[in-house]
Amino acid sequence: TLRRHIASIHKGSYHKWCKTEDFLSMLPEDTHARKLDNDKKMQQTQVIDHFDVAEPRKIPVFYSDELFKEAAIEWLIATDQPIQAFEHPKFKNMIDVAASATNSVTLPNRKQAREVIVELFKDQMRRLKDRLNVRGFDFSPADCGIY
């Protein structure tokens, strides 16, 4: 009750006195705040707080002819490819290369694929320039509409 009186009437001067005398305030709201702060400090930490969470690994899909046929047809439909795409030598080569992978295959993203295609195009143009023996021609992808 004396604490409540001091808290309601003389709070500012009491806090000032506590500060000058290096005294711990015993007002109910101050003791409650200290108790909450102490409870927060005493909270047990979790192991998650100390380690980075690892990304869950993809479970490898085991090969079966039926599963491959289903995935190939789904790819054909989803990407609106012609049925003859399965017979193309480059498609067969890509499948043979992927079949020799030990775990999984990582495909380039859109930006990486674009960079590789532009470089292949530049190389092709350089070889064509050398073959045609053209001088003074400096190829720029922007010249052909590639940005």
Disulfide bonds with the S-S distance in Angstrom:
none
